[in-house]
Amino acid sequence: MRVIFMGTPEFSVSVLEALHGAGHDIVAVYSQPPRPAGRGKKPRPSPVQKTAEQLGLPVFTPLNFKDKSDREVFASHDVEIAVVVAYGLILPQSVLDTPLHGCLNIHASLLPRWRGAAPIQRAIMAGDLETGVCIMQMEAGLDTGPVIARKATPITAQDTAETLHDRLAGIGAALLVDVLASGKFNAEPQSEGGVTYAAKIDKAEARVDWTQSSDMIDRQIRALSPFPGAWCEIKDERVKLLGCELVSGSGTPGLALNDQFTIACGQGAIRLTRLQRAGKGPMDATNFARGFPLLTGEFVA
């Protein structure tokens, strides 16, 4: 099929590669414009733009589609379908209506649960037992379109946002390739019940409150790993918490129950397994303790 691909972050890359590998004619790739990044704040192309250029595909990075000329260029590609995966812009109806079969979106949840910006993180934080991927026909509303195909996957007690992201990206890529191969785009409206919204993660959510239960803190740490990373203060230094496990134990919230980074919570305890100091790389707890030990009876905040 003649396809326009629209995506920006790493989650979208595997889908672009799968479409290219399946032999579809990707006539244009759209991505968010390069943003300043790194110490020099030089414009950095998105992961999708980098991949598209490596594959020799033409890339377009309009700021938005308010300019008539951008909409005209989009229409000039004359495609059968557009695939939109975490593109980062709300597309106007005129753009959604341009491809012959409309625009398909891969959304990383089992709609209508977790519509919105952060479905992977919100599913983990809420303690959901499963999530999945939906191939959706796009419309003007926020993730409200009818669903063409869906596939579920369990959320394990070890899953972080990173591991779940990678698994869902693979599932979504394979499912989309199957949908396009079938050439069938019949869609079912989403249920009107069970709608939840996955609001964008706020930085204020990242600090750990040790008075919460160990279950809640465990989900918070896993949901925010590796980015933006839950954090606390250890010896007055801000430390990212990137991995943990539930363990037995109790005590005053924030108390180190041993020198193995086992911390008492409001209910129960967790053991921190992966940590990161500012300006340093992530480390497992054993290596972290060699340079930054936490002793029994000390407190984190």
N, C-alpha and C positions, 0 to 999 in steps of 0.2 A: 504494500500500500504506500501511497504518497503521504508522508507524515511530517507534521511540524512537532518538534519536541520542545517543551518549555519546562525548565527546572533550574535550580540554583545550587543547593547544598549537596553534600556527599550522599545523602539518602537517594538523590535522583540519579546518581552516576550509574549504578548497576542497571537501572531501567534503560537508560540511554544505550549502554553497552549491549544489553539483551536485544533491544530493537535492532540495533546495527548488526548484531550477530545473526539475527533471524532473517536478514536480507531485505528489510524494509527500506524504501527509498526516503531517507530523512533529508528533506530538501532545505530545512532550516532549523537551527537550534536557537531558542530564545532563552536568555538568562539575565539576571539582575546585573546592572553595570558594575565594573570593578570598584571595590571600596578601599579606602585607605586602611592599611594594616601593617603590623610589625613596628619595629622601633623607628624606622624612617618614614612611616605613614605613607608609603608609596601605594598607589592603586594596585590592588591584587585581584586578578580575575577569579571568578567563582570556580569551584570544583567542576561544575558542568561545562563551563566555558573552556577550561583547560583540557578536559576529556574530548570535547567536540573538536577542538583544534588539533589534538593528536590524531583524531580519526579523519581529519581533513574535511570536516563539515562546516558549512558557513554559519557564522554566529552573529546574532543581532542582540543588542543590549539597550533597547529603549528605556528611558526613565519611567514611562508609563504609556498608555495608549490614548492620551487626551489629544495629541497632535494628529490631525487628519492624515498627514503623510505616513505616520507609523501604521495606522490602520490600513491604508492603501497598500503599503509594502506587504503587510501580513496577508491581505487578500490576494495579492499578486502571485503568491506561492501556489495557489490553486491545488490544495491538498484534499484528500478524502477525510482525514481526521487529524486532530491535534491531541497530543498526549501531554497532560500537565501534571507535574510531580513536584510539589513544594516549590513552586515558582516564586512566590513571595509578593504577588500582586493580585488584587481583585480585578478580574477581566470584565470589561464592559460587555453588555449583551451583543453589541454589534460584532465583537471579536468572537464571542462564543458561537454565534450563528454562522460564521464564515465557512468553516470546513463542511464538506458534504454531510458527514455523519456527526458533526458537532465536536465538542471537546470532552475527552475522557480524563478523569482525575484518579490517581492512586492515592487513597487516604489510609493512613496507618491506624485504623481502628475498625471495630465492627459497628458501623453506623446503624442507628442514630446515636449510639453512645460515643462520646468524646469527639463531637464536632469541634473544629477550631485548631489553634496553633500548636498545642503541645500534647497530642493524644498519647504518645508513648510514655512521657513522664507522668501524666495524670493517671494513666491506667495502673502504673506501678504504685504511685502514691496512695491510690484508693484501695489497694489490696485486691484488685481484680484477679481472678484466677485464669482468665484467658483474654486475649485480644486478637487482632488479625488485620486483614487488609481488605478493602473494598475497591472495586473498580466502579466508578460512579460517572454518570452522565452529568456534566456540569450545567448549573443554572445560576441565576444571579444571587441566590441566597448563599449563606455561609455553610458549605458542605451539606446542602439540603437536597441535592439532586437524586434521582432514582438510581438504584444500584443494579449493575449488570452482572457482577460476579463478586463472591466473597470467599475468603478462606481464613479459618481460625488457627491459632496456635496457643498453647498454654503459656502462662507466665510462671516461671519457676521461682523458687525461693532464692536462687542465685542470680537471677537476671538483673542486669543493670540497664540503664537507658541505652548504653552502648551495645550490649549483646542483643537486646531486643530490637534495637534499630537495625542492626546488621541482618538479623534473621528476617525481619519484616521486609526489608529492602529486597532480599532474595526472593521471598514469597511473592511480593508484588510484581517484580520483574517477570517471573515465570507465569503468573496468572494473567498479566497483560498480554504477553506473547500468545498465550492460549486463546484469549478473547479475540485478538486481531486475526489469528489463524482461522478461527471459526467464521469470521465475517458476520457474526450475529450480535446485534447490539440491543436486543430486547432488555428492557430494564423494569424493575419493580419499584414502586414508590416506597420510600422509607416509612417505617411505622411512626405513627404520631405519638406513641408512648415510648418512654425510656430515653428521651433526649437529654443528653448532658453536654456541657461545653468545656473544652480543654483550654482554659485561659493561658495566655503566655506566662511563662515562669517569671516571677518577680524576684529581684535580687534579695529582697527582704525575706523570702521563703528559704533561703539557703542556710541561714544560721540555725544551728541545732539548739533546740530547747530541751535540756536534759530532764526536765520535769515531765516530759511526755513519756508514753510507754515505749518499751524497747521495740515493739512491733512497728509503731509509727516512725521512730527514728531510723530503724532499719530500712523501711520503705523510702523514707526521705533521702537517705544516703545513696541507695541504689538508683532511685529515680533521677538524681541530679549528677550521677557519675557517667562520664567524666566532666560534663559541662552543665551548668556553671560550677558544680562541685559544692556539696554541703560543707560547712566549715564550723569550727569552734576555736576557742583560744586555749592554747596549752602554754603555760608559763608566760602568759601575756603576749604570745605570738599567734597570729592567725594561721591556722593549719587546715588545709583541705582534707576532707575525709572521703576517700574514693572507693573503699571497700569495707565490709563488716560482716559479722555473722551473729546470730542470736545465741546466747549462752545463758546458763543458769547463774543466778547471783542476785543480790539485792543490797541496797545501801542508800545513803544520801545521794540524790541526783547529782551526777558529775564527779562522783568519787571514783578514783582508780582502785579497783578491788585487788589488783596484782600489778606486776611490772610487765604484763603482756598486753597492755592497752585494753583491759576489760573494764568497762565503765558502767557504773550503776545508773539506771534510768528511773523515771517516776514509778514504773513497774518493770521488773526484770532488769536485764543487763545485755549489753552487746560487747563484742570484742572487735576493735578496729583492726583491719587486716591490711589496709593500703592507705598511705597518707602522703601528703605533699606540702613541704614548706614553701614559702614565697621565694621565687627565684631558683628553686630546685626542681628536679624531676620527681615523678611519683616513685615511691618505694614501698616494698612490703614492710610489715610492722617490725620484723626482726632487724632488717638493715636500718630502718628509720631509728630504732631504739639505740643503735650503736652511737649515733651522733646526737640524739635528742631523746634521752630516756624519760619515761614517766614512771615514777616510783609509787609503790603501794601507799595509799593514804593521801596522795596529792589530788588536786581537783582540776578539772577542765571546766571551761565556762562557755 
